[in-house]
Amino acid sequence: MKIQPRLLNFALPIGISIACLSGCATSTYKGLGTEALPVASLAVLENNDHMKTNIIEVDGRHRGNGFFNRYELTPGSHTLKIDLYVGIGARGTPPTIRFDVAAGETYELRYMAKVVEFGYPSTTYQWRPQIVNKRTGVEIPTQLVPVASR
């Protein structure tokens, strides 16, 4: 069977795109100390909007490459360094927050964002990350970690 050039021009880019995007599938980040523990004794943090909220560090360590929509953590206190994507050319310092999680609970990373100043050539946003217990719907307390103590 002879492949027509038009078909090849159409099928080749699609095949390459599928192959490349399959490597970008979301996966699970396993925090330090979670390897030997059963999943039921861990806390889970979900980042369901990882195109907007990008977790850069977990407990002071770069979390690795790729999209992670699930973070398995040991119970207790943790820190996250989080960036919010609002558009090309956006600038700001990603905050680090500290929060406590409990075994067997699932939490979701959310954010509150509002426009503080709208104008040309720039718009100023004010935002803060939120950690919400998915079972209760209650936002858990977080503390902003000062830059010097990171």
C-alpha positions as CSV (number, residue, x, y, z in Angstrom):
1,M,0.0,0.0,0.0
2,K,1.4,3.4,-1.0
3,I,0.9,6.2,1.5
4,Q,-0.3,9.4,-0.1
5,P,1.8,12.5,0.7
6,R,-1.3,14.4,1.8
7,L,-2.2,11.7,4.3
8,L,1.4,11.6,5.6
9,N,1.3,15.4,6.0
10,F,-1.8,15.1,8.1
11,A,-1.1,11.9,10.1
12,L,2.5,12.6,11.0
13,P,2.0,15.8,13.0
14,I,-1.0,14.2,14.8
15,G,1.0,11.1,15.7
16,I,4.0,13.1,17.0
17,S,1.6,15.3,19.1
18,I,0.0,12.2,20.6
19,A,3.4,10.7,21.4
20,C,4.6,14.0,23.0
21,L,1.5,14.7,25.0
22,S,1.3,11.1,26.4
23,G,4.5,12.0,28.3
24,C,2.7,15.0,29.9
25,A,0.0,13.0,31.6
26,T,-0.8,13.9,35.1
27,S,0.7,11.8,37.9
28,T,1.2,11.5,41.6
29,Y,4.0,13.2,43.6
30,K,5.1,11.1,46.6
31,G,6.4,13.2,49.4
32,L,9.3,12.2,51.6
33,G,8.5,9.4,54.0
34,T,5.4,8.2,52.1
35,E,7.0,5.3,50.3
36,A,6.7,2.8,53.2
37,L,3.3,3.9,54.4
38,P,-0.1,2.6,53.3
39,V,-2.1,5.0,51.3
40,A,-4.9,5.1,53.9
41,S,-2.4,6.6,56.4
42,L,-1.4,9.5,54.1
43,A,-2.9,12.9,53.4
44,V,-3.6,13.7,49.8
45,L,-3.5,17.1,48.2
46,E,-5.1,17.6,44.8
47,N,-4.2,20.3,42.4
48,N,-7.0,20.2,39.9
49,D,-6.1,23.4,38.2
50,H,-2.4,22.8,37.5
51,M,-2.4,25.0,34.4
52,K,-3.2,28.0,36.8
53,T,-1.6,27.0,40.1
54,N,1.9,25.5,39.8
55,I,3.4,23.9,42.8
56,I,7.1,24.5,42.5
57,E,8.4,23.1,45.8
58,V,7.1,20.7,48.4
59,D,8.8,21.0,51.9
60,G,11.6,23.1,50.4
61,R,12.5,20.6,47.7
62,H,11.8,21.0,43.9
63,R,9.0,18.6,43.1
64,G,10.4,17.5,39.8
65,N,9.2,17.9,36.2
66,G,5.7,17.2,34.8
67,F,2.1,17.9,35.8
68,F,1.2,16.5,39.2
69,N,-2.5,16.6,40.1
70,R,-2.1,14.4,43.3
71,Y,0.4,14.9,46.1
72,E,0.7,12.2,48.7
73,L,2.0,13.6,52.0
74,T,2.7,12.3,55.5
75,P,0.4,13.7,58.2
76,G,1.7,16.9,59.9
77,S,3.1,20.2,58.8
78,H,4.2,20.9,55.2
79,T,5.2,23.8,53.0
80,L,4.4,24.5,49.4
81,K,5.9,27.1,47.1
82,I,3.1,28.0,44.6
83,D,3.0,30.1,41.5
84,L,-0.2,31.4,39.9
85,Y,-0.2,31.8,36.1
86,V,-2.3,34.8,35.0
87,G,-0.8,35.4,31.6
88,I,2.3,35.8,29.5
89,G,4.7,38.3,31.0
90,A,3.2,38.1,34.5
91,R,5.7,38.7,37.3
92,G,5.7,38.1,41.0
93,T,7.3,36.2,43.7
94,P,5.7,32.8,44.4
95,P,4.7,32.6,48.0
96,T,5.5,29.7,50.3
97,I,2.7,28.6,52.7
98,R,2.8,26.3,55.7
99,F,-0.2,24.1,56.6
100,D,-1.1,21.0,58.5
101,V,-2.7,17.9,57.1
102,A,-4.3,14.8,58.7
103,A,-4.0,11.1,57.8
104,G,-6.8,9.8,55.6
105,E,-8.0,13.3,54.5
106,T,-8.0,14.7,51.0
107,Y,-7.4,18.4,50.4
108,E,-7.6,20.6,47.3
109,L,-5.4,23.5,46.3
110,R,-7.5,26.5,45.3
111,Y,-6.8,30.2,45.1
112,M,-8.5,33.5,45.5
113,A,-7.6,36.1,43.0
114,K,-8.8,39.6,42.3
115,V,-7.8,42.5,40.0
116,V,-6.4,45.3,42.2
117,E,-5.5,47.7,39.3
118,F,-6.6,47.3,35.7
119,G,-4.8,49.2,33.1
120,Y,-2.4,49.4,30.1
121,P,0.3,48.1,29.9
122,S,-0.2,46.0,33.0
123,T,-2.9,44.7,35.3
124,T,-2.1,44.1,39.0
125,Y,-3.6,41.0,40.7
126,Q,-3.8,40.1,44.3
127,W,-4.1,36.4,45.1
128,R,-3.6,33.9,47.8
129,P,-3.5,30.1,47.8
130,Q,-6.1,28.2,49.8
131,I,-6.1,24.6,51.0
132,V,-9.6,23.1,51.4
133,N,-10.5,19.8,53.1
134,K,-12.6,18.1,50.4
135,R,-14.7,16.1,52.9
136,T,-15.8,19.0,55.0
137,G,-15.4,21.9,52.5
138,V,-13.6,23.9,55.1
139,E,-10.5,26.0,54.3
140,I,-7.7,25.0,56.6
141,P,-5.4,27.6,58.1
142,T,-2.2,28.5,56.3
143,Q,0.7,30.7,57.2
144,L,2.9,32.6,54.8
145,V,6.5,31.6,55.3
146,P,8.8,34.6,55.4
147,V,11.4,34.7,52.6
148,A,14.3,34.7,55.1
149,S,13.2,31.4,56.8
150,R,12.8,29.4,53.6
